[in-house]
Amino acid sequence: MAAKIKILLMFSVSSTILFFLSVITDQLNVYKQRSCSCEKCLSEDKMFQFHHVSHSVKPFLTAKSELSEEDYAWWKHIQRERGNYSTYKAAVKELFEIFPAEPDYEKPSSDRCRTCSVVGNSANLLKSHYGPLIDSQDIVIRINYGKVKGYEEDVGSKTTHRVMYPESASRLDNTTHLVLFAFKIKDLQWLKKVMVANPALMKHAHVVWLKKKGYYPSTGFMTLILALHMCDEVHVFGFGADSDGNWSHYFEVLRNKKLKTGNHPGQQEFAVLEELANQKTIKFYRGY
């Protein structure tokens, strides 16, 4: 009888140990499978998953990118591009005879946390004193003509990527990557040593995130969506209209008080931004 009790006890203890080992192993596997070492990875975020998993898109144009004719038709419509799909493919082929087949940016890894500052140009950055916080992130993305010199206390001094329309590109220092949203084939033909956002990502921002509101998204909004694909943790600064509803800039005086948000769906873009912040998908700093 005593022998049977001992056997039962040993069986019970063994089962308990195996159970806990199984639980610990599962937890370790989950940890190993994480895409980053941040407290929360964007890949684990429900709002990002909802927009990304069912509408997966690569952020950058590569030599292997396959833009569908449907996506090309959307892209072509933006600036009334006259070239056909074959002309586009030929331009891309020539582009990657100069460019590396894949853009050089840090890929996800379970042992690192890629943090990003997306710095818009809103006047609400003045007197914000966000400079040190902006510069403390691994990647600092600035948009169009956003100035740094003279505004370091509020906007920081670090720039790793600058997103802009190709025809307005100015000379950049050798520590800054140029990221562009190409609106027509000619934009692909002069480029050298830059990263090109995938036209499919531009459509993704308009159709999936903005539900086709407006003519097309602003460069700032597309940069935000790009950052969601590049980074594990996104900090957003310098977005939002002024008290008159205009997209005024911190580095210049707005002359046209009727500008509002131009051809872009400013209210819809800001609503998405606020929802991302409310869901803690991003960290949004509203300025002064």
Protein Blocks (a to p, Z undefined) as FASTA:
>chain_A
ZZmmmmmmmmmmmmmmmmmmmmmmmmmmmmmmpcbfbfbdfklpmklmmmmmmmgccfbd
cfklccdfklmmmmmmmnopabdfklmmmmmmmmmmmmcfbdcdddddfkbccddddddf
bfklgonlpmmmmmmpmbdcdehjlcfehplmmnojbdfbdcddfklpccddfkbccddd
dfbfklmmmgghiacddfklmmmmmmmmnnopajbdcfklmmmmmmmmmpmbdcdehiac
dfkopacdfkbccfblmlmnojbcfklmmmmmmmmmmnomaccdebZZ
